């Protein structure tokens, strides 16, 4: 099969940062599906892994990354019960295994679901990783219950990004919170409004645009810069509130400032369940199934924004460059 990968961590401007390779079609275990991939989407984790996996060495075998795909089941393992050959599926995958920058991929059936029937390949591939991340932040980490949030506010920092885009929709559809999203450009403000945000504020001026008394924030979901927004978050969060983050801190932050208000802090990594083979790993199948249902009933829309075509290194380097620019809106999707 054809695949896109790398053997050295190089700047995306270097033509060798991502290359085309031929490799054997993978053989799957008894609980895996062999999927013929139709479309994938690219996330910040892609370029972070590309930059850090082979900084001071050259890998013996090309590393294939990528964690968002939609495709057709071509074969099923002997223990697989929920899927059949020909099923159209979508998933985010497992960071410890080869990714989806390839024609075929083996994937654990516990973290796969039938793709939304009413969405095409590209629209479907835009959703899994970000939907899982947002869902786990909201319902698993912060323990928000569906239907709650009346007369309360939630702040989403990074509302126009991939995770923010779907988090806005999930909160608006399944809770009663007033959803405040952040954006700083005219196009990102409009995107947040399209996703359903009740208000949009500038993340460069959070303390100026939000009043900690009148805008009492019960929950903050930070999908951007943890360290950079730490002071604003700790000042804006209401007593006994919750803060969830998905981005590593770039410098030390003071957790002690959370004590006086008894604030709960949560980390979210979508790959935790697959990395550690947790007992509830199949919860990701359940979440993606719910997301499919929400999409098929028109309650959420795909966060696909820009489309690209072709399983070739030039296209993948172009999308990585766009992701690294920090100006990406929604999801960038590649069909092949």
C-alpha distance (Angstrom), angle and dihedral (degrees) to the residues before:
residue distance angle dihedral
X1 . . .
X2 3.78 . .
X3 3.80 119.8 .
X4 3.80 141.1 171.3
X5 3.80 117.4 -130.8
X6 3.79 148.0 129.5
X7 3.80 140.5 -127.0
X8 3.82 97.6 -162.0
X9 3.79 134.2 38.8
X10 3.78 103.8 -115.7
X11 3.82 136.1 160.4
X12 3.79 111.2 -86.0
X13 3.82 88.4 -118.3
X14 3.82 87.6 67.8
X15 3.81 111.4 91.4
X16 3.82 89.0 -139.3
X17 3.81 94.4 57.1
X18 3.82 89.4 94.0
X19 3.80 123.6 15.7
X20 3.81 140.3 178.3
X21 3.80 118.6 -108.4
X22 3.78 139.6 177.5
X23 3.80 115.5 -133.8
X24 3.79 139.6 160.7
X25 3.77 118.8 -79.0
X26 3.82 103.8 -103.0
X27 3.79 123.0 -105.6
X28 3.79 114.2 -135.4
X29 3.79 132.0 -141.2
X30 3.81 124.9 -121.6
X31 3.82 93.6 -87.5
X32 3.81 97.5 43.4
X33 3.78 137.3 91.3
X34 3.79 125.1 -138.4
X35 3.80 105.4 -136.6
X36 3.79 127.8 -164.9
X37 3.78 100.1 -144.6
X38 3.80 119.4 -132.5
X39 3.82 102.0 172.7
X40 3.78 140.2 -0.7
X41 3.78 136.1 -170.3
X42 3.78 128.4 -144.2
X43 3.81 126.8 -127.8
X44 3.82 135.0 -173.4
X45 3.82 89.1 -100.6
X46 3.81 87.9 66.2
X47 3.78 95.8 63.1
X48 3.80 92.7 37.4
X49 3.81 90.9 57.2
X50 3.80 90.8 43.4
X51 3.80 90.6 53.0
X52 3.80 96.8 46.4
X53 3.82 108.8 32.4
X54 3.80 98.6 78.9
X55 3.80 107.0 16.3
X56 3.79 97.6 138.5
X57 3.78 102.2 20.1
X58 3.78 144.9 45.9
X59 3.77 113.9 -119.5
X60 3.79 119.1 -127.2
X61 3.80 91.2 -137.6
X62 3.82 126.9 31.5
X63 3.79 112.9 -98.4
X64 3.80 112.9 -128.7
X65 3.80 113.1 -155.1
X66 3.81 135.1 176.0
X67 3.82 132.5 116.7
X68 3.79 112.9 -160.8
X69 3.78 122.5 65.2
X70 3.78 146.0 153.4
X71 3.77 123.9 -163.2
X72 3.81 150.7 123.6
X73 3.80 125.0 -71.1
X74 3.82 107.8 -117.6
X75 3.80 98.6 174.8
X76 3.81 138.5 4.6
X77 3.80 131.6 -148.2
X78 3.79 121.4 -115.3
X79 3.82 93.4 -103.9
X80 3.79 96.6 47.4
X81 3.81 112.8 113.0
X82 3.81 107.4 161.8
X83 3.80 99.6 56.9
X84 3.79 138.3 54.4
X85 3.80 135.8 -166.6
X86 3.80 108.3 -79.3
X87 3.82 96.7 30.7
X88 3.79 115.2 138.9
X89 3.79 108.2 -131.2
X90 3.80 143.7 172.2
X91 3.79 133.9 -160.4
X92 3.81 147.0 153.1
X93 3.79 99.1 -130.9
X94 3.78 138.0 -155.2
X95 3.82 121.6 -56.6
X96 3.81 91.4 -148.6
X97 3.83 92.7 62.6
X98 3.83 135.6 58.4
X99 3.79 111.8 -69.2
X100 3.79 137.6 -131.8
X101 3.82 102.0 -89.8
X102 3.79 86.6 109.7
X103 3.79 145.0 75.0
X104 3.81 92.4 -105.0
X105 3.79 136.8 24.3
X106 3.80 137.3 -178.2
X107 3.77 112.4 -135.7
X108 3.83 134.6 -179.9
X109 3.80 108.8 -107.8
X110 3.83 90.5 -137.4
X111 3.81 91.2 71.5
X112 3.82 98.4 41.7
X113 3.81 131.9 86.1
X114 3.79 138.4 179.9
X115 3.78 107.7 -85.0
X116 3.81 119.6 -116.3
X117 3.81 106.2 -79.1
X118 3.80 93.0 -144.8
X119 3.81 95.3 51.0
X120 3.79 124.5 77.7
X121 3.80 124.3 -127.9
X122 3.79 95.3 -87.4
X123 3.79 95.1 44.4
X124 3.80 89.9 49.9
X125 3.81 95.7 46.2
X126 3.81 89.6 56.2
X127 3.81 93.6 65.3
X128 3.83 118.9 52.3
X129 3.82 107.3 75.7
X130 3.79 95.5 37.8
X131 3.81 94.7 41.9
X132 3.80 91.2 50.7
X133 3.80 91.6 46.9
X134 3.80 93.5 49.2
X135 3.81 94.1 42.8
X136 3.80 93.4 48.8
X137 3.82 91.0 47.5
X138 3.78 93.1 51.2
X139 3.79 104.8 36.7
X140 3.83 106.1 19.3
X141 3.80 105.1 34.1
X142 3.81 101.2 30.7
X143 3.82 93.2 30.6
X144 3.79 93.4 -136.6
X145 3.81 110.4 168.9
X146 3.78 122.0 -134.8
X147 3.79 109.9 -99.3
X148 3.81 97.0 24.1
X149 3.81 128.0 110.4
X150 3.80 102.2 80.2
X151 3.83 109.7 163.2
X152 3.81 90.7 2.0
X153 3.80 132.7 110.8
X154 3.78 132.8 -137.6
X155 3.80 123.3 -165.3
X156 3.81 120.9 -149.2
X157 3.80 113.2 -163.7
X158 3.80 109.0 -156.4
X159 3.78 97.1 25.7
X160 3.82 97.1 170.1
X161 3.80 95.6 53.1
X162 3.77 123.8 95.3
X163 3.81 96.6 -92.9
X164 3.79 94.6 38.4
X165 3.80 91.7 50.9
X166 3.79 94.0 58.0
X167 3.82 95.1 35.5
X168 3.80 89.7 59.8
X169 3.80 90.2 53.9
X170 3.81 95.9 45.0
X171 3.81 92.0 50.2
X172 3.80 93.4 46.6
X173 3.79 92.8 48.6
X174 3.81 102.0 39.5
X175 3.82 104.7 29.3
X176 3.80 138.9 39.8
X177 3.80 98.0 -127.3
X178 3.76 123.2 131.1
X179 3.80 99.9 -117.7
X180 3.80 116.9 -142.7
X181 3.80 114.4 -173.2
X182 3.79 130.3 -172.3
X183 3.79 128.3 -130.7
X184 3.78 133.9 147.6
X185 3.82 107.1 -159.7
X186 3.77 130.8 64.0
X187 3.82 92.7 -116.0
X188 3.80 94.0 48.7
X189 3.81 91.8 46.4
X190 3.80 89.9 53.9
X191 3.81 90.8 47.0
X192 3.82 91.6 54.0
X193 3.79 90.0 50.5
X194 3.81 89.8 49.6
X195 3.81 89.0 53.5
X196 3.81 88.6 54.2
X197 3.81 106.9 -99.0
X198 3.81 113.3 163.9
X199 3.81 92.0 -147.9
X200 3.78 135.6 8.1
X201 3.81 122.8 -152.6
X202 3.80 133.0 179.6
X203 3.81 112.3 -98.2
X204 3.81 89.2 -151.9
X205 3.82 88.9 61.8
X206 3.80 104.4 33.8
X207 3.79 96.4 138.6
X208 3.80 90.9 46.9
X209 3.80 96.8 47.2
X210 3.82 98.2 39.4
X211 3.79 124.3 54.7
X212 3.80 113.7 -148.2
X213 3.80 90.2 -145.6
X214 3.80 103.5 45.7
X215 3.82 94.8 27.3
X216 3.79 98.3 51.4
X217 3.81 104.2 -178.6
X218 3.80 114.5 -153.4
X219 3.80 95.8 -177.7
X220 3.80 134.1 22.6
X221 3.79 122.1 -165.6
X222 3.79 109.5 -168.3
X223 3.80 112.6 -164.9
X224 3.81 95.7 164.7
X225 3.81 131.3 43.2
X226 3.82 113.5 -0.9
X227 3.80 97.4 -175.2
X228 3.78 95.4 39.5
X229 3.81 93.8 54.2
X230 3.80 98.0 35.9
X231 3.81 97.2 104.1
X232 3.80 93.6 46.2
X233 3.79 92.5 47.0
X234 3.79 94.6 50.2
X235 3.80 91.1 49.6
X236 3.81 96.5 45.1
X237 3.80 99.8 43.4
X238 3.81 114.5 99.9
X239 3.81 121.9 -123.7
X240 3.83 110.8 -76.5
X241 3.78 89.3 13.7
X242 3.79 129.9 142.3
X243 3.81 133.2 -120.4
X244 3.81 122.1 -166.9
X245 3.80 125.0 -173.1
X246 3.80 135.5 -177.1
X247 3.84 101.4 -175.7
X248 3.81 122.7 82.3
X249 3.79 115.9 -114.5
X250 3.80 113.4 -103.2
X251 3.82 90.8 -155.2
X252 3.79 137.0 13.4
X253 3.79 116.3 -70.0
X254 3.80 126.8 -160.6
X255 3.80 110.8 -114.9
X256 3.80 89.7 -179.0
X257 3.80 90.9 77.0
X258 3.82 87.8 69.2
X259 3.80 94.3 60.2
X260 3.79 101.1 77.0
X261 3.80 92.5 57.4
X262 3.84 93.8 35.6
X263 3.78 91.5 -121.7
X264 3.80 119.4 -177.9
X265 3.81 116.3 -138.6
X266 3.80 121.2 -157.5
X267 3.79 133.8 -169.5
X268 3.79 118.7 -154.7
X269 3.79 125.8 -162.3
X270 3.77 114.7 168.3
X271 3.81 91.5 -153.8
X272 3.82 95.4 59.7
X273 3.80 95.2 93.6
X274 3.81 94.7 50.8
X275 3.83 95.5 37.9
X276 3.79 93.2 55.1
X277 3.81 97.4 30.2
X278 3.80 89.2 -127.3
X279 3.79 120.8 -161.7
X280 3.79 89.5 -112.2
X281 3.81 96.0 48.2
X282 3.81 90.9 122.3
X283 3.83 87.7 64.1
X284 3.80 84.6 87.7
X285 3.80 89.8 61.2
X286 3.81 88.1 51.8
X287 3.81 93.5 48.1
X288 3.79 93.6 48.9
X289 3.81 89.8 47.9
X290 3.82 89.5 54.2
X291 3.80 90.5 48.1
X292 3.82 89.6 51.8
X293 3.79 90.0 52.2
X294 3.81 91.6 49.2
X295 3.80 90.7 50.0
X296 3.81 94.0 46.7
X297 3.80 91.5 51.5
X298 3.82 91.5 48.6
X299 3.80 94.3 -114.8
X300 3.80 92.7 123.0
X301 3.78 130.4 23.2
X302 3.78 130.9 -146.5
X303 3.78 115.9 -89.3
X304 3.81 91.4 -143.3
X305 3.78 109.6 135.8
X306 3.81 113.3 159.8
X307 3.81 124.3 32.5
X308 3.79 128.5 -149.1
X309 3.78 131.1 177.2
X310 3.79 136.5 -148.0
X311 3.79 140.7 48.6
X312 3.77 93.1 -112.9
X313 3.78 132.7 119.7
X314 3.79 95.9 -120.9
X315 3.81 92.1 59.9
X316 3.81 92.5 46.6
X317 3.79 92.2 48.9
X318 3.81 89.2 51.2
X319 3.80 92.4 53.7
X320 3.81 93.1 44.8
X321 3.79 88.4 52.9
X322 3.81 90.0 51.5
X323 3.82 91.8 49.3
X324 3.80 91.9 49.1
X325 3.81 91.5 50.9
X326 3.80 90.9 72.7
X327 3.80 89.7 -134.1
X328 3.77 98.4 96.5
X329 3.82 115.8 126.6
X330 3.79 121.7 -154.5
X331 3.81 112.5 -30.8
X332 3.80 133.3 -26.1
X333 3.79 110.8 -144.4
X334 3.82 132.9 -166.2
X335 3.80 122.7 -158.9
X336 3.81 121.5 -163.0
